[in-house]
Amino acid sequence: MVNHYETVFVLTPVLSEPQMKEAVDKFENLLTQNGGTILNREEWGLRKLAYPIQAKTSGFYCVLQYDVETAFIAKLETEFTRDERVLRFLTTRLDKYAFEYAEKRRNHTKKEEA
Amino acid sequence: MAQNEEIRYLTPKQTDQKKKKYCRFKKAGIKYVDYKDPEFLKKFLNEQGKILPRRITGTSLKFQRKVAQAVKKARHLALLPYVTDMMK
């Protein structure tokens, strides 16, 4: 059963730019290899955290929107917990309205870039 | 004796007209409360970052639950603080 999902995760700010890219790519490849399709990838870059996590006050935010088999989510989450570069992550299933909202938001940003 | 006489005002006491509260989600036709947008969620928090009750914001029960869930997700992701002073 393929569902729409969205994961927001926060990487530790200590990493350099290429390391950040590599970390995000790692999760992306993990998804594509296991039959997932990435719909959208947003990087908000370094942002100040509302409260310190692991004694760090800022984090690199990234949003991945994708469709994947339901069974794979558990593996993906263990991968997130095992990776110590990730400070925090949150996976949510997108219902009808959420998916519509995400689509609108994605086309909106595309229009801006175009 | 004169004390218990009721105080009479020249003009009737001005109680502020009760502003008809409305659910902004129904009015604006918003269907999904996005947890990734802290600026919008801040409208539903007070100074200390606590979620405002429905009787203040006037939102309907269905959307108050969605807002509460979104705020808790945003707090988990450190987009919103759990407790703070002088937010906004």
N, CA and C atoms of all chains as a GROMACS GRO file, in nm:
protein
  606
    1MET      N    1   0.089  -0.118   0.000
    1MET     CA    2   0.000   0.000   0.000
    1MET      C    3   0.092   0.122   0.000
    2VAL      N    4   0.090   0.198  -0.107
    2VAL     CA    5   0.178   0.316  -0.116
    2VAL      C    6   0.102   0.436  -0.061
    3ASN      N    7   0.166   0.509   0.030
    3ASN     CA    8   0.103   0.630   0.087
    3ASN      C    9   0.192   0.751   0.062
    4HIS      N   10   0.131   0.869   0.080
    4HIS     CA   11   0.210   0.994   0.072
    4HIS      C   12   0.266   1.022   0.211
    5TYR      N   13   0.393   1.054   0.216
    5TYR     CA   14   0.455   1.086   0.346
    5TYR      C   15   0.534   1.214   0.334
    6GLU      N   16   0.566   1.270   0.450
    6GLU     CA   17   0.650   1.390   0.452
    6GLU      C   18   0.736   1.382   0.577
    7THR      N   19   0.865   1.401   0.559
    7THR     CA   20   0.955   1.396   0.676
    7THR      C   21   1.030   1.527   0.686
    8VAL      N   22   1.027   1.584   0.806
    8VAL     CA   23   1.108   1.703   0.833
    8VAL      C   24   1.218   1.657   0.928
    9PHE      N   25   1.344   1.687   0.895
    9PHE     CA   26   1.448   1.647   0.991
    9PHE      C   27   1.549   1.760   1.006
   10VAL      N   28   1.615   1.760   1.120
   10VAL     CA   29   1.707   1.867   1.158
   10VAL      C   30   1.846   1.805   1.171
   11LEU      N   31   1.942   1.859   1.094
   11LEU     CA   32   2.079   1.808   1.101
   11LEU      C   33   2.160   1.900   1.192
   12THR      N   34   2.261   1.840   1.254
   12THR     CA   35   2.344   1.920   1.344
   12THR      C   36   2.417   2.027   1.263
   13PRO      N   37   2.429   2.150   1.315
   13PRO     CA   38   2.490   2.260   1.239
   13PRO      C   39   2.641   2.245   1.223
   14VAL      N   40   2.701   2.149   1.297
   14VAL     CA   41   2.848   2.138   1.296
   14VAL      C   42   2.897   2.096   1.157
   15LEU      N   43   2.811   2.031   1.079
   15LEU     CA   44   2.856   1.977   0.950
   15LEU      C   45   2.888   2.089   0.852
   16SER      N   46   2.976   2.059   0.757
   16SER     CA   47   3.003   2.157   0.650
   16SER      C   48   2.897   2.137   0.542
   17GLU      N   49   2.892   2.227   0.446
   17GLU     CA   50   2.788   2.227   0.344
   17GLU      C   51   2.784   2.093   0.267
   18PRO      N   52   2.898   2.046   0.209
   18PRO     CA   53   2.891   1.918   0.136
   18PRO      C   54   2.844   1.803   0.225
   19GLN      N   55   2.883   1.806   0.354
   19GLN     CA   56   2.840   1.695   0.441
   19GLN      C   57   2.689   1.698   0.457
   20MET      N   58   2.634   1.820   0.466
   20MET     CA   59   2.489   1.831   0.481
   20MET      C   60   2.422   1.770   0.357
   21LYS      N   61   2.472   1.812   0.240
   21LYS     CA   62   2.412   1.762   0.114
   21LYS      C   63   2.419   1.609   0.113
   22GLU      N   64   2.536   1.559   0.154
   22GLU     CA   65   2.558   1.413   0.149
   22GLU      C   66   2.459   1.344   0.243
   23ALA      N   67   2.435   1.403   0.358
   23ALA     CA   68   2.343   1.340   0.455
   23ALA      C   69   2.202   1.335   0.396
   24VAL      N   70   2.161   1.445   0.333
   24VAL     CA   71   2.024   1.448   0.278
   24VAL      C   72   2.016   1.351   0.161
   25ASP      N   73   2.123   1.348   0.079
   25ASP     CA   74   2.122   1.256  -0.036
   25ASP      C   75   2.115   1.112   0.011
   26LYS      N   76   2.180   1.085   0.124
   26LYS     CA   77   2.180   0.946   0.172
   26LYS      C   78   2.036   0.900   0.194
   27PHE      N   79   1.955   0.984   0.259
   27PHE     CA   80   1.816   0.943   0.286
   27PHE      C   81   1.736   0.937   0.157
   28GLU      N   82   1.769   1.028   0.067
   28GLU     CA   83   1.694   1.028  -0.058
   28GLU      C   84   1.721   0.900  -0.136
   29ASN      N   85   1.852   0.862  -0.143
   29ASN     CA   86   1.883   0.740  -0.219
   29ASN      C   87   1.821   0.618  -0.151
   30LEU      N   88   1.824   0.622  -0.016
   30LEU     CA   89   1.766   0.510   0.059
   30LEU      C   90   1.621   0.491   0.016
   31LEU      N   91   1.550   0.601  -0.002
   31LEU     CA   92   1.409   0.594  -0.038
   31LEU      C   93   1.392   0.544  -0.181
   32THR      N   94   1.470   0.602  -0.273
   32THR     CA   95   1.451   0.565  -0.414
   32THR      C   96   1.488   0.419  -0.436
   33GLN      N   97   1.592   0.371  -0.364
   33GLN     CA   98   1.630   0.230  -0.386
   33GLN      C   99   1.518   0.136  -0.341
   34ASN      N  100   1.441   0.179  -0.241
   34ASN     CA  101   1.339   0.088  -0.188
   34ASN      C  102   1.203   0.117  -0.246
   35GLY      N  103   1.200   0.164  -0.372
   35GLY     CA  104   1.071   0.178  -0.438
   35GLY      C  105   0.996   0.303  -0.400
   36GLY      N  106   1.064   0.398  -0.336
   36GLY     CA  107   0.995   0.524  -0.301
   36GLY      C  108   1.020   0.626  -0.411
   37THR      N  109   0.928   0.722  -0.426
   37THR     CA  110   0.952   0.829  -0.524
   37THR      C  111   0.951   0.961  -0.449
   38ILE      N  112   1.059   1.039  -0.467
   38ILE     CA  113   1.070   1.168  -0.398
   38ILE      C  114   0.990   1.270  -0.478
   39LEU      N  115   0.893   1.336  -0.412
   39LEU     CA  116   0.813   1.435  -0.484
   39LEU      C  117   0.872   1.574  -0.467
   40ASN      N  118   0.927   1.598  -0.347
   40ASN     CA  119   0.975   1.734  -0.325
   40ASN      C  120   1.084   1.730  -0.220
   41ARG      N  121   1.181   1.820  -0.239
   41ARG     CA  122   1.290   1.826  -0.140
   41ARG      C  123   1.316   1.972  -0.112
   42GLU      N  124   1.294   2.012   0.012
   42GLU     CA  125   1.309   2.154   0.048
   42GLU      C  126   1.419   2.166   0.153
   43GLU      N  127   1.510   2.258   0.134
   43GLU     CA  128   1.611   2.279   0.239
   43GLU      C  129   1.595   2.420   0.293
   44TRP      N  130   1.564   2.432   0.421
   44TRP     CA  131   1.547   2.564   0.477
   44TRP      C  132   1.681   2.621   0.524
   45GLY      N  133   1.785   2.536   0.524
   45GLY     CA  134   1.917   2.583   0.565
   45GLY      C  135   1.923   2.599   0.715
   46LEU      N  136   2.025   2.676   0.759
   46LEU     CA  137   2.046   2.689   0.903
   46LEU      C  138   1.937   2.777   0.962
   47ARG      N  139   1.876   2.728   1.067
   47ARG     CA  140   1.771   2.805   1.135
   47ARG      C  141   1.794   2.799   1.285
   48LYS      N  142   1.753   2.905   1.356
   48LYS     CA  143   1.770   2.905   1.502
   48LYS      C  144   1.663   2.814   1.561
   49LEU      N  145   1.702   2.729   1.656
   49LEU     CA  146   1.604   2.640   1.719
   49LEU      C  147   1.531   2.718   1.828
   50ALA      N  148   1.406   2.678   1.855
   50ALA     CA  149   1.328   2.749   1.958
   50ALA      C  150   1.383   2.716   2.096
   51TYR      N  151   1.447   2.599   2.109
   51TYR     CA  152   1.511   2.563   2.238
   51TYR      C  153   1.630   2.475   2.201
   52PRO      N  154   1.736   2.479   2.283
   52PRO     CA  155   1.856   2.403   2.245
   52PRO      C  156   1.829   2.253   2.245
   53ILE      N  157   1.879   2.185   2.140
   53ILE     CA  158   1.873   2.038   2.134
   53ILE      C  159   2.018   1.990   2.137
   54GLN      N  160   2.047   1.897   2.225
   54GLN     CA  161   2.184   1.845   2.241
   54GLN      C  162   2.282   1.963   2.247
   55ALA      N  163   2.246   2.064   2.323
   55ALA     CA  164   2.332   2.181   2.348
   55ALA      C  165   2.364   2.258   2.221
   56LYS      N  166   2.280   2.241   2.115
   56LYS     CA  167   2.305   2.321   1.993
   56LYS      C  168   2.187   2.416   1.977
   57THR      N  169   2.215   2.538   1.932
   57THR     CA  170   2.105   2.635   1.925
   57THR      C  171   2.058   2.657   1.782
   58SER      N  172   2.123   2.597   1.684
   58SER     CA  173   2.072   2.614   1.547
   58SER      C  174   2.082   2.479   1.478
   59GLY      N  175   2.004   2.464   1.371
   59GLY     CA  176   2.004   2.334   1.302
   59GLY      C  177   1.975   2.353   1.154
   60PHE      N  178   2.011   2.252   1.076
   60PHE     CA  179   1.990   2.257   0.931
   60PHE      C  180   1.861   2.180   0.903
   61TYR      N  181   1.758   2.254   0.860
   61TYR     CA  182   1.626   2.191   0.841
   61TYR      C  183   1.613   2.141   0.697
   62CYS      N  184   1.552   2.024   0.679
   62CYS     CA  185   1.526   1.975   0.544
   62CYS      C  186   1.392   1.902   0.544
   63VAL      N  187   1.314   1.922   0.436
   63VAL     CA  188   1.182   1.858   0.425
   63VAL      C  189   1.186   1.766   0.303
   64LEU      N  190   1.144   1.641   0.322
   64LEU     CA  191   1.136   1.547   0.209
   64LEU      C  192   0.991   1.503   0.196
   65GLN      N  193   0.933   1.522   0.078
   65GLN     CA  194   0.796   1.473   0.056
   65GLN      C  195   0.804   1.359  -0.043
   66TYR      N  196   0.744   1.244  -0.011
   66TYR     CA  197   0.766   1.126  -0.096
   66TYR      C  198   0.648   1.030  -0.083
   67ASP      N  199   0.643   0.935  -0.177
   67ASP     CA  200   0.546   0.825  -0.169
   67ASP      C  201   0.628   0.698  -0.151
   68VAL      N  202   0.586   0.612  -0.060
   68VAL     CA  203   0.663   0.489  -0.040
   68VAL      C  204   0.570   0.382   0.017
   69GLU      N  205   0.613   0.257   0.006
   69GLU     CA  206   0.539   0.144   0.061
   69GLU      C  207   0.532   0.160   0.213
   70THR      N  208   0.416   0.128   0.272
   70THR     CA  209   0.399   0.153   0.416
   70THR      C  210   0.500   0.076   0.499
   71ALA      N  211   0.538  -0.045   0.450
   71ALA     CA  212   0.625  -0.129   0.532
   71ALA      C  213   0.762  -0.064   0.549
   72PHE      N  214   0.803   0.018   0.452
   72PHE     CA  215   0.940   0.067   0.455
   72PHE      C  216   0.959   0.177   0.561
   73ILE      N  217   0.848   0.238   0.606
   73ILE     CA  218   0.862   0.352   0.697
   73ILE      C  219   0.937   0.314   0.824
   74ALA      N  220   0.908   0.196   0.879
   74ALA     CA  221   0.974   0.156   1.005
   74ALA      C  222   1.124   0.152   0.985
   75LYS      N  223   1.168   0.096   0.868
   75LYS     CA  224   1.314   0.087   0.845
   75LYS      C  225   1.372   0.227   0.834
   76LEU      N  226   1.295   0.314   0.764
   76LEU     CA  227   1.345   0.451   0.742
   76LEU      C  228   1.366   0.520   0.876
   77GLU      N  229   1.272   0.499   0.967
   77GLU     CA  230   1.279   0.568   1.096
   77GLU      C  231   1.399   0.515   1.176
   78THR      N  232   1.424   0.383   1.171
   78THR     CA  233   1.540   0.333   1.245
   78THR      C  234   1.667   0.393   1.184
   79GLU      N  235   1.665   0.413   1.052
   79GLU     CA  236   1.782   0.472   0.988
   79GLU      C  237   1.805   0.615   1.041
   80PHE      N  238   1.692   0.687   1.058
   80PHE     CA  239   1.704   0.823   1.110
   80PHE      C  240   1.759   0.822   1.252
   81THR      N  241   1.705   0.730   1.334
   81THR     CA  242   1.748   0.729   1.474
   81THR      C  243   1.894   0.685   1.484
   82ARG      N  244   1.936   0.597   1.393
   82ARG     CA  245   2.073   0.545   1.402
   82ARG      C  246   2.173   0.652   1.358
   83ASP      N  247   2.132   0.742   1.266
   83ASP     CA  248   2.226   0.840   1.213
   83ASP      C  249   2.245   0.951   1.315
   84GLU      N  250   2.370   0.967   1.367
   84GLU     CA  251   2.384   1.061   1.478
   84GLU      C  252   2.392   1.206   1.429
   85ARG      N  253   2.397   1.227   1.294
   85ARG     CA  254   2.400   1.366   1.247
   85ARG      C  255   2.262   1.429   1.260
   86VAL      N  256   2.159   1.341   1.268
   86VAL     CA  257   2.021   1.394   1.269
   86VAL      C  258   1.984   1.424   1.414
   87LEU      N  259   1.952   1.552   1.443
   87LEU     CA  260   1.915   1.588   1.579
   87LEU      C  261   1.772   1.544   1.607
   88ARG      N  262   1.683   1.570   1.507
   88ARG     CA  263   1.542   1.540   1.530
   88ARG      C  264   1.474   1.517   1.397
   89PHE      N  265   1.374   1.428   1.395
   89PHE     CA  266   1.303   1.405   1.268
   89PHE      C  267   1.157   1.380   1.301
   90LEU      N  268   1.069   1.407   1.203
   90LEU     CA  269   0.926   1.384   1.224
   90LEU      C  270   0.866   1.341   1.091
   91THR      N  271   0.813   1.219   1.088
   91THR     CA  272   0.750   1.168   0.965
   91THR      C  273   0.600   1.176   0.981
   92THR      N  274   0.530   1.235   0.884
   92THR     CA  275   0.383   1.240   0.892
   92THR      C  276   0.324   1.186   0.764
   93ARG      N  277   0.208   1.121   0.781
   93ARG     CA  278   0.139   1.072   0.662
   93ARG      C  279   0.052   1.185   0.612
   94LEU      N  280   0.052   1.207   0.481
   94LEU     CA  281  -0.027   1.319   0.426
   94LEU      C  282  -0.164   1.267   0.388
   95ASP      N  283  -0.269   1.321   0.450
   95ASP     CA  284  -0.404   1.283   0.405
   95ASP      C  285  -0.441   1.372   0.287
   96LYS      N  286  -0.568   1.362   0.245
   96LYS     CA  287  -0.609   1.427   0.120
   96LYS      C  288  -0.575   1.577   0.124
   97TYR      N  289  -0.620   1.644   0.232
   97TYR     CA  290  -0.602   1.790   0.237
   97TYR      C  291  -0.455   1.825   0.248
   98ALA      N  292  -0.382   1.745   0.328
   98ALA     CA  293  -0.240   1.776   0.347
   98ALA      C  294  -0.166   1.763   0.215
   99PHE      N  295  -0.203   1.658   0.137
   99PHE     CA  296  -0.134   1.636   0.011
   99PHE      C  297  -0.163   1.751  -0.085
  100GLU      N  298  -0.290   1.791  -0.090
  100GLU     CA  299  -0.329   1.904  -0.175
  100GLU      C  300  -0.248   2.028  -0.138
  101TYR      N  301  -0.239   2.051  -0.007
  101TYR     CA  302  -0.168   2.169   0.043
  101TYR      C  303  -0.023   2.164  -0.002
  102ALA      N  304   0.038   2.042   0.011
  102ALA     CA  305   0.180   2.028  -0.024
  102ALA      C  306   0.198   2.052  -0.175
  103GLU      N  307   0.104   2.000  -0.254
  103GLU     CA  308   0.114   2.020  -0.400
  103GLU      C  309   0.109   2.169  -0.432
  104LYS      N  310   0.012   2.236  -0.371
  104LYS     CA  311  -0.004   2.379  -0.400
  104LYS      C  312   0.125   2.452  -0.364
  105ARG      N  313   0.181   2.414  -0.247
  105ARG     CA  314   0.300   2.483  -0.198
  105ARG      C  315   0.416   2.456  -0.294
  106ARG      N  316   0.423   2.331  -0.347
  106ARG     CA  317   0.536   2.296  -0.434
  106ARG      C  318   0.524   2.375  -0.564
  107ASN      N  319   0.402   2.381  -0.623
  107ASN     CA  320   0.390   2.454  -0.749
  107ASN      C  321   0.417   2.602  -0.725
  108HIS      N  322   0.375   2.646  -0.606
  108HIS     CA  323   0.394   2.788  -0.575
  108HIS      C  324   0.543   2.819  -0.578
  109THR      N  325   0.625   2.736  -0.508
  109THR     CA  326   0.769   2.767  -0.505
  109THR      C  327   0.826   2.751  -0.646
  110LYS      N  328   0.773   2.655  -0.725
  110LYS     CA  329   0.827   2.637  -0.862
  110LYS      C  330   0.799   2.762  -0.940
  111LYS      N  331   0.679   2.815  -0.922
  111LYS     CA  332   0.645   2.935  -1.002
  111LYS      C  333   0.743   3.046  -0.966
  112GLU      N  334   0.775   3.056  -0.836
  112GLU     CA  335   0.866   3.164  -0.796
  112GLU      C  336   1.001   3.146  -0.864
  113GLU      N  337   1.047   3.018  -0.866
  113GLU     CA  338   1.182   3.000  -0.922
  113GLU      C  339   1.179   3.028  -1.072
  114ALA      N  340   1.070   2.986  -1.138
  114ALA     CA  341   1.069   3.000  -1.285
  114ALA      C  342   1.074   3.145  -1.326
  115MET      N  343  -2.846   5.575   5.500
  115MET     CA  344  -2.969   5.546   5.421
  115MET      C  345  -2.939   5.576   5.274
  116ALA      N  346  -2.869   5.688   5.253
  116ALA     CA  347  -2.851   5.724   5.112
  116ALA      C  348  -2.756   5.624   5.046
  117GLN      N  349  -2.672   5.555   5.130
  117GLN     CA  350  -2.570   5.471   5.063
  117GLN      C  351  -2.639   5.366   4.976
  118ASN      N  352  -2.747   5.300   5.032
  118ASN     CA  353  -2.794   5.186   4.953
  118ASN      C  354  -2.870   5.233   4.829
  119GLU      N  355  -2.874   5.364   4.809
  119GLU     CA  356  -2.942   5.411   4.688
  119GLU      C  357  -2.852   5.375   4.570
  120GLU      N  358  -2.914   5.328   4.465
  120GLU     CA  359  -2.833   5.284   4.351
  120GLU      C  360  -2.767   5.403   4.285
  121ILE      N  361  -2.644   5.384   4.241
  121ILE     CA  362  -2.575   5.496   4.174
  121ILE      C  363  -2.637   5.510   4.036
  122ARG      N  364  -2.678   5.631   4.005
  122ARG     CA  365  -2.737   5.647   3.873
  122ARG      C  366  -2.635   5.711   3.781
  123TYR      N  367  -2.615   5.655   3.663
  123TYR     CA  368  -2.518   5.714   3.568
  123TYR      C  369  -2.594   5.806   3.474
  124LEU      N  370  -2.526   5.907   3.427
  124LEU     CA  371  -2.592   5.995   3.330
  124LEU      C  372  -2.614   5.916   3.202
  125THR      N  373  -2.501   5.852   3.153
  125THR     CA  374  -2.520   5.775   3.027
  125THR      C  375  -2.514   5.627   3.066
  126PRO      N  376  -2.586   5.535   2.999
  126PRO     CA  377  -2.582   5.391   3.037
  126PRO      C  378  -2.438   5.340   3.027
  127LYS      N  379  -2.397   5.249   3.120
  127LYS     CA  380  -2.258   5.206   3.126
  127LYS      C  381  -2.228   5.135   2.993
  128GLN      N  382  -2.115   5.167   2.930
  128GLN     CA  383  -2.083   5.119   2.796
  128GLN      C  384  -2.018   4.980   2.814
  129THR      N  385  -2.099   4.869   2.804
  129THR     CA  386  -2.031   4.736   2.806
  129THR      C  387  -1.989   4.710   2.661
  130ASP      N  388  -1.864   4.661   2.643
  130ASP     CA  389  -1.819   4.650   2.501
  130ASP      C  390  -1.907   4.549   2.428
  131GLN      N  391  -1.952   4.593   2.309
  131GLN     CA  392  -2.042   4.504   2.233
  131GLN      C  393  -1.970   4.371   2.211
  132LYS      N  394  -2.044   4.262   2.232
  132LYS     CA  395  -1.980   4.130   2.219
  132LYS      C  396  -1.952   4.110   2.070
  133LYS      N  397  -1.817   4.104   2.032
  133LYS     CA  398  -1.783   4.087   1.890
  133LYS      C  399  -1.816   3.941   1.856
  134LYS      N  400  -1.891   3.923   1.748
  134LYS     CA  401  -1.931   3.788   1.711
  134LYS      C  402  -1.805   3.712   1.670
  135LYS      N  403  -1.769   3.609   1.750
  135LYS     CA  404  -1.645   3.537   1.717
  135LYS      C  405  -1.677   3.444   1.600
  136TYR      N  406  -1.580   3.420   1.512
  136TYR     CA  407  -1.604   3.326   1.402
  136TYR      C  408  -1.481   3.238   1.387
  137CYS      N  409  -1.503   3.122   1.326
  137CYS     CA  410  -1.390   3.030   1.306
  137CYS      C  411  -1.321   3.072   1.179
  138ARG      N  412  -1.195   3.116   1.192
  138ARG     CA  413  -1.125   3.173   1.076
  138ARG      C  414  -1.101   3.068   0.970
  139PHE      N  415  -1.101   2.940   1.011
  139PHE     CA  416  -1.072   2.835   0.912
  139PHE      C  417  -1.194   2.815   0.822
  140LYS      N  418  -1.314   2.816   0.887
  140LYS     CA  419  -1.434   2.796   0.804
  140LYS      C  420  -1.452   2.915   0.712
  141LYS      N  421  -1.428   3.035   0.767
  141LYS     CA  422  -1.449   3.156   0.687
  141LYS      C  423  -1.352   3.157   0.570
  142ALA      N  424  -1.225   3.128   0.597
  142ALA     CA  425  -1.126   3.140   0.490
  142ALA      C  426  -1.122   3.014   0.405
  143GLY      N  427  -1.194   2.907   0.452
  143GLY     CA  428  -1.195   2.785   0.372
  143GLY      C  429  -1.064   2.711   0.377
  144ILE      N  430  -0.985   2.732   0.486
  144ILE     CA  431  -0.859   2.659   0.500
  144ILE      C  432  -0.894   2.517   0.544
  145LYS      N  433  -0.829   2.419   0.483
  145LYS     CA  434  -0.865   2.282   0.517
  145LYS      C  435  -0.755   2.214   0.599
  146TYR      N  436  -0.631   2.263   0.588
  146TYR     CA  437  -0.521   2.191   0.651
  146TYR      C  438  -0.435   2.291   0.727
  147VAL      N  439  -0.406   2.258   0.854
  147VAL     CA  440  -0.321   2.346   0.935
  147VAL      C  441  -0.179   2.292   0.923
  148ASP      N  442  -0.090   2.372   0.865
  148ASP     CA  443   0.045   2.325   0.838
  148ASP      C  444   0.132   2.343   0.961
  149TYR      N  445   0.199   2.235   1.005
  149TYR     CA  446   0.280   2.246   1.127
  149TYR      C  447   0.416   2.306   1.095
  150LYS      N  448   0.448   2.327   0.966
  150LYS     CA  449   0.582   2.378   0.933
  150LYS      C  450   0.585   2.530   0.929
  151ASP      N  451   0.474   2.595   0.958
  151ASP     CA  452   0.467   2.740   0.943
  151ASP      C  453   0.446   2.804   1.081
  152PRO      N  454   0.556   2.830   1.155
  152PRO     CA  455   0.538   2.879   1.292
  152PRO      C  456   0.472   3.015   1.300
  153GLU      N  457   0.492   3.101   1.199
  153GLU     CA  458   0.434   3.236   1.207
  153GLU      C  459   0.282   3.227   1.218
  154PHE      N  460   0.224   3.140   1.137
  154PHE     CA  461   0.077   3.129   1.139
  154PHE      C  462   0.031   3.069   1.272
  155LEU      N  463   0.106   2.971   1.321
  155LEU     CA  464   0.063   2.904   1.446
  155LEU      C  465   0.075   2.998   1.565
  156LYS      N  466   0.164   3.097   1.555
  156LYS     CA  467   0.184   3.187   1.671
  156LYS      C  468   0.056   3.263   1.702
  157LYS      N  469  -0.032   3.277   1.600
  157LYS     CA  470  -0.157   3.351   1.628
  157LYS      C  471  -0.241   3.278   1.732
  158PHE      N  472  -0.213   3.146   1.750
  158PHE     CA  473  -0.296   3.067   1.842
  158PHE      C  474  -0.225   3.041   1.974
  159LEU      N  475  -0.110   3.112   1.995
  159LEU     CA  476  -0.037   3.091   2.121
  159LEU      C  477  -0.037   3.222   2.198
  160ASN      N  478  -0.027   3.209   2.332
  160ASN     CA  479  -0.018   3.335   2.409
  160ASN      C  480   0.129   3.369   2.429
  161GLU      N  481   0.155   3.467   2.516
  161GLU     CA  482   0.295   3.513   2.531
  161GLU      C  483   0.386   3.399   2.574
  162GLN      N  484   0.333   3.311   2.663
  162GLN     CA  485   0.422   3.206   2.715
  162GLN      C  486   0.432   3.090   2.618
  163GLY      N  487   0.365   3.097   2.503
  163GLY     CA  488   0.374   2.987   2.408
  163GLY      C  489   0.270   2.880   2.433
  164LYS      N  490   0.171   2.911   2.521
  164LYS     CA  491   0.068   2.810   2.547
  164LYS      C  492  -0.044   2.825   2.444
  165ILE      N  493  -0.115   2.715   2.415
  165ILE     CA  494  -0.221   2.718   2.313
  165ILE      C  495  -0.342   2.792   2.370
  166LEU      N  496  -0.396   2.886   2.293
  166LEU     CA  497  -0.511   2.965   2.342
  166LEU      C  498  -0.637   2.880   2.336
  167PRO      N  499  -0.727   2.895   2.433
  167PRO     CA  500  -0.852   2.816   2.433
  167PRO      C  501  -0.948   2.864   2.325
  168ARG      N  502  -1.045   2.782   2.295
  168ARG     CA  503  -1.139   2.815   2.186
  168ARG      C  504  -1.221   2.937   2.221
  169ARG      N  505  -1.252   2.955   2.349
  169ARG     CA  506  -1.340   3.068   2.382
  169ARG      C  507  -1.270   3.201   2.353
  170ILE      N  508  -1.136   3.201   2.344
  170ILE     CA  509  -1.068   3.326   2.310
  170ILE      C  510  -1.058   3.336   2.158
  171THR      N  511  -1.012   3.228   2.094
  171THR     CA  512  -0.987   3.241   1.949
  171THR      C  513  -1.116   3.221   1.871
  172GLY      N  514  -1.212   3.148   1.929
  172GLY     CA  515  -1.338   3.132   1.858
  172GLY      C  516  -1.332   3.029   1.748
  173THR      N  517  -1.227   2.946   1.745
  173THR     CA  518  -1.221   2.846   1.636
  173THR      C  519  -1.314   2.729   1.669
  174SER      N  520  -1.358   2.659   1.564
  174SER     CA  521  -1.450   2.546   1.588
  174SER      C  522  -1.369   2.429   1.642
  175LEU      N  523  -1.438   2.333   1.702
  175LEU     CA  524  -1.371   2.222   1.771
  175LEU      C  525  -1.282   2.144   1.676
  176LYS      N  526  -1.334   2.119   1.554
  176LYS     CA  527  -1.259   2.038   1.458
  176LYS      C  528  -1.124   2.102   1.428
  177PHE      N  529  -1.124   2.232   1.408
  177PHE     CA  530  -0.997   2.298   1.370
  177PHE      C  531  -0.912   2.327   1.493
  178GLN      N  532  -0.975   2.341   1.612
  178GLN     CA  533  -0.893   2.359   1.731
  178GLN      C  534  -0.806   2.236   1.753
  179ARG      N  535  -0.864   2.117   1.725
  179ARG     CA  536  -0.783   1.994   1.742
  179ARG      C  537  -0.670   1.993   1.641
  180LYS      N  538  -0.700   2.035   1.516
  180LYS     CA  539  -0.593   2.034   1.413
  180LYS      C  540  -0.483   2.131   1.452
  181VAL      N  541  -0.523   2.248   1.505
  181VAL     CA  542  -0.423   2.348   1.544
  181VAL      C  543  -0.339   2.292   1.658
  182ALA      N  544  -0.404   2.228   1.755
  182ALA     CA  545  -0.330   2.175   1.871
  182ALA      C  546  -0.230   2.070   1.824
  183GLN      N  547  -0.272   1.981   1.733
  183GLN     CA  548  -0.180   1.878   1.684
  183GLN      C  549  -0.063   1.944   1.611
  184ALA      N  550  -0.095   2.047   1.528
  184ALA     CA  551   0.010   2.112   1.450
  184ALA      C  552   0.110   2.181   1.543
  185VAL      N  553   0.058   2.246   1.650
  185VAL     CA  554   0.148   2.317   1.742
  185VAL      C  555   0.239   2.216   1.811
  186LYS      N  556   0.182   2.100   1.848
  186LYS     CA  557   0.266   2.003   1.920
  186LYS      C  558   0.374   1.947   1.828
  187LYS      N  559   0.338   1.928   1.698
  187LYS     CA  560   0.441   1.880   1.604
  187LYS      C  561   0.548   1.986   1.587
  188ALA      N  562   0.506   2.114   1.576
  188ALA     CA  563   0.604   2.222   1.557
  188ALA      C  564   0.695   2.232   1.679
  189ARG      N  565   0.638   2.208   1.796
  189ARG     CA  566   0.722   2.214   1.918
  189ARG      C  567   0.825   2.103   1.915
  190HIS      N  568   0.781   1.985   1.868
  190HIS     CA  569   0.876   1.872   1.864
  190HIS      C  570   0.993   1.905   1.774
  191LEU      N  571   0.966   1.977   1.664
  191LEU     CA  572   1.072   2.009   1.568
  191LEU      C  573   1.143   2.138   1.605
  192ALA      N  574   1.118   2.191   1.725
  192ALA     CA  575   1.185   2.314   1.772
  192ALA      C  576   1.155   2.433   1.682
  193LEU      N  577   1.041   2.428   1.610
  193LEU     CA  578   0.999   2.548   1.536
  193LEU      C  579   0.929   2.642   1.633
  194LEU      N  580   0.863   2.583   1.736
  194LEU     CA  581   0.797   2.665   1.838
  194LEU      C  582   0.851   2.621   1.974
  195PRO      N  583   0.865   2.715   2.070
  195PRO     CA  584   0.914   2.675   2.202
  195PRO      C  585   0.803   2.608   2.282
  196TYR      N  586   0.844   2.522   2.379
  196TYR     CA  587   0.742   2.462   2.467
  196TYR      C  588   0.694   2.568   2.564
  197VAL      N  589   0.792   2.642   2.621
  197VAL     CA  590   0.752   2.750   2.713
  197VAL      C  591   0.853   2.862   2.696
  198THR      N  592   0.805   2.983   2.698
  198THR     CA  593   0.896   3.096   2.682
  198THR      C  594   0.831   3.216   2.747
  199ASP      N  595   0.909   3.327   2.754
  199ASP     CA  596   0.842   3.448   2.803
  199ASP      C  597   0.859   3.557   2.698
  200MET      N  598   0.756   3.634   2.682
  200MET     CA  599   0.757   3.742   2.585
  200MET      C  600   0.789   3.692   2.444
  201MET      N  601   0.707   3.594   2.403
  201MET     CA  602   0.721   3.554   2.261
  201MET      C  603   0.653   3.661   2.178
  202LYS      N  604   0.631   3.643   2.050
  202LYS     CA  605   0.564   3.737   1.959
  202LYS      C  606   0.658   3.849   1.920
   0.00000   0.00000   0.00000
